[in-house]
Amino acid sequence: MRFSICVEMLFPGLSFLEKVRRTADLGFDAVEFWSWTDKPIDALAGLTAETGLEVTAFSGHRSSAPCDRVDRDSFREELTRALGAARMLDCPNLMVLSDALDREGRPLPLRSGAITPAERKMTLVETLKGVEDLVVGSGVTLILEPLNTHVDHPGYTLDASAPGFEIVREVDRPWLKLLYDVYHMQIMEGNIIATLVENADLLGYIHIADVPGRGEPGTGELNVPNILRALADTGYNGVVGFEFSPKASSESALEAVRQCIDSV
């Protein structure tokens, strides 16, 4: 396994590039973030070349909903631009959501209006299959992420892991995997370790934060070292990204992350 730090919620008051550099200074060798369109990508590419940091993932889209037929072309356009940014950063993963999100992470209303869950799922499968020509040969894996609807993202379409795994199976392409976010799925369904073990072949990326509160490991109910050891036992060799809002200082929160990593 490889480990990455999401810098979005860390080091309040610092600029994006300062957050990335501070993470590197604390001994981590990989970072991720959310939207790329509001980031200085050229400067980030220079910083990663200077520090040896890897960018492991960022969002492949934010303003289009691939579960909505009306947004199919917009999703394709967003993904095309994101793939260009991924090439600049040598980033191997792009995060894909079922819905568009606003700046606060809230799902935007679907432009088609009321669509049944079955129609949304079918459209999501068709939309993902329809971008194969963009993704094949890019060296990028699309990682589809379920999110919780109880706390953070009410109204989001893909709010459980089972339909997410079903979509990955239906698309049936090596460039599509599931991004399993332990925080979101603990809120929605629990049974974390068993789900990871039973679906290890479909996992493309893991996100970690504790529950409740989305804090660093050790601030809630999850035994993160046990989860990481179970993942290791499956032979999972992808990225585990720590995506959390620090409950203490960012420095002490990252030390808690380091202790989890060292326990594996």
Secondary structure, DSSP 8 states (H G I E B T S, - for coil): -EEEEE-TTSSTTS-HHHHHHHHHHTT--EEE-S-STTS-HHHHHHHHHHH--EEEEEES-SS--TTSGGGHHHHHHHHHHHHHHHHHHT--EEEE-SS-B-TTS-B---TT----HHHHHHHHHHHHHTTHHHHTTTT-EEEE----TTTT-TT-S--SHHHHHHHHHHH--TTEEEEEEHHHHHHHT--HHHHHHHTGGGEEEEEE--TTTS-STTSSS--HHHHHHHHHHHT--SEEEE----SS-HHHHHHHHHHHHHH-
